[in-house]
Amino acid sequence: MNFDYQEIEKRKFVKKFKLEELGLSNIKNLVLHNVFIEDEILIDNLKTDSIEFDTMITSGAKEYHINQDILKEIYTSIRFFVEVVATDTQFDLNRILTNLEGRIESVEKIKYLEKKHKDLYSQVKNEPEYLVYAEIKEFNGFENWEELVIESLNGEVAFIQKYLTSDIEMSDVPKEILSIWVKYYTIKAQIDFCKEQINKLKNTKQKSGFVDTSLQIFLLEEIINIKDWSSISATKKGEILSHLLGKNKDNIKKIYLELDKKISENSEKLLSDRKQADEFIKKLLG
C-alpha cells in the first residue's frame, strides 16, 4: 500500500477542541460542532443523561453517537503510523531479493518464493482479522479493515479525546490495534511481493520459452546422441530446439526448411550465418 498524504492533510477534527469543551454539560455545542450526531431513536421519553464522554451518550430523551468522520480520521492517523513510521517493509523485501540472488535457476527462485509465501501465510491464515485485512473474506459482519478498526476504536474514549484536543503520537495508539495492524501490514507486503515475483518469473519464462540450464544440457546431450537427426522433420526439430534455444518453434522450422533447399537457393543471411558457425567451431576446436 502507498500512503496518500492528502488523507492526513484533509483531516478536520484533529486538535480542534480544548479538553473542557468536550464536557457533556455543553452537549448542544458538541452537536453544533459535529462531535456528536443525534440519533432519531427516542429513549422512552426518560431523562438518562450520560455523565462521561463516550462514543454514545444520552441527554434527556435523546441518544447521540460520535461522528463517524472523527473515527475515520483517527483510522487514517493510525494508518500513517503503521505504514510510514512503525514499519520498514523495504528491509524485508530486500532480504527476499538477496535470497533470490543466491539462486540461479528460475525454478529454484520460484520454489523459494512459494515456500516463503506459504510460511508467511501460515502465520496468519487462522486469524480471521487478517482475512478481513487482506480482503479475503468478511468476519463478524465486518466487510473491510476500516470497519473493524473503527468498531475497536469505540472503546478507546481517552484516545479519541486526545485526538480531538492535542497532538497524538504513535505511543498513544491503542497497543492492540497498532501491534496487530503492523503485523498484518508487514506480512501482507511480503506475501504480495512474493506473488508478484512468482508471476514475474513465470511470465518471463513463458515469454522467453527458456527452460532451466540443467534441462537444456540434457536436451543437447540427447540431440547429440540421435543417430537419425537429419531424418527428423523440420516441425519436430523446431519443437525440440525451441526448448533448448528459447526461440519460436515456427521460426526454427522455417530455417530447417530452407536448409533442405540447395545451397544456391539459400538466402544471403543463412549462408552468412552458416559460415560464421563453421568458423566459430573450427576456431574453438582447432
Rosetta blueprint (number, residue, H / E / L):
1 M L
2 N L
3 F L
4 D L
5 Y H
6 Q H
7 E H
8 I H
9 E H
10 K L
11 R L
12 K L
13 F L
14 V L
15 K L
16 K L
17 F L
18 K L
19 L H
20 E H
21 E H
22 L H
23 G L
24 L H
25 S H
26 N H
27 I H
28 K H
29 N H
30 L H
31 V H
32 L H
33 H L
34 N L
35 V L
36 F E
37 I E
38 E E
39 D E
40 E E
41 I E
42 L E
43 I L
44 D L
45 N L
46 L L
47 K L
48 T L
49 D L
50 S L
51 I L
52 E L
53 F L
54 D L
55 T L
56 M E
57 I E
58 T E
59 S E
60 G L
61 A L
62 K E
63 E E
64 Y E
65 H E
66 I E
67 N L
68 Q H
69 D H
70 I H
71 L H
72 K H
73 E H
74 I H
75 Y H
76 T H
77 S H
78 I H
79 R H
80 F H
81 F H
82 V H
83 E H
84 V H
85 V H
86 A H
87 T L
88 D L
89 T H
90 Q H
91 F H
92 D H
93 L H
94 N H
95 R H
96 I H
97 L H
98 T H
99 N H
100 L H
101 E H
102 G L
103 R L
104 I L
105 E L
106 S H
107 V H
108 E H
109 K H
110 I H
111 K H
112 Y H
113 L H
114 E H
115 K H
116 K H
117 H H
118 K H
119 D H
120 L H
121 Y H
122 S H
123 Q L
124 V L
125 K L
126 N L
127 E L
128 P H
129 E H
130 Y H
131 L H
132 V H
133 Y H
134 A L
135 E L
136 I L
137 K L
138 E L
139 F E
140 N L
141 G L
142 F E
143 E L
144 N L
145 W H
146 E H
147 E H
148 L H
149 V H
150 I H
151 E H
152 S H
153 L H
154 N L
155 G L
156 E L
157 V H
158 A H
159 F H
160 I H
161 Q H
162 K H
163 Y H
164 L H
165 T H
166 S L
167 D L
168 I L
169 E L
170 M H
171 S H
172 D H
173 V L
174 P L
175 K H
176 E H
177 I H
178 L H
179 S H
180 I H
181 W H
182 V H
183 K H
184 Y H
185 Y H
186 T H
187 I H
188 K H
189 A H
190 Q H
191 I H
192 D H
193 F H
194 C H
195 K H
196 E H
197 Q H
198 I H
199 N H
200 K H
201 L H
202 K H
203 N H
204 T H
205 K H
206 Q H
207 K H
208 S H
209 G L
210 F L
211 V L
212 D L
213 T H
214 S H
215 L H
216 Q H
217 I H
218 F H
219 L H
220 L H
221 E H
222 E H
223 I H
224 I H
225 N L
226 I L
227 K L
228 D L
229 W H
230 S H
231 S H
232 I L
233 S L
234 A H
235 T H
236 K H
237 K H
238 G H
239 E H
240 I H
241 L H
242 S H
243 H H
244 L H
245 L H
246 G L
247 K L
248 N L
249 K H
250 D H
251 N H
252 I H
253 K H
254 K H
255 I H
256 Y H
257 L H
258 E H
259 L H
260 D L
261 K L
262 K L
263 I H
264 S H
265 E H
266 N L
267 S L
268 E H
269 K H
270 L H
271 L H
272 S H
273 D H
274 R H
275 K H
276 Q H
277 A H
278 D H
279 E H
280 F H
281 I H
282 K H
283 K H
284 L H
285 L H
286 G L
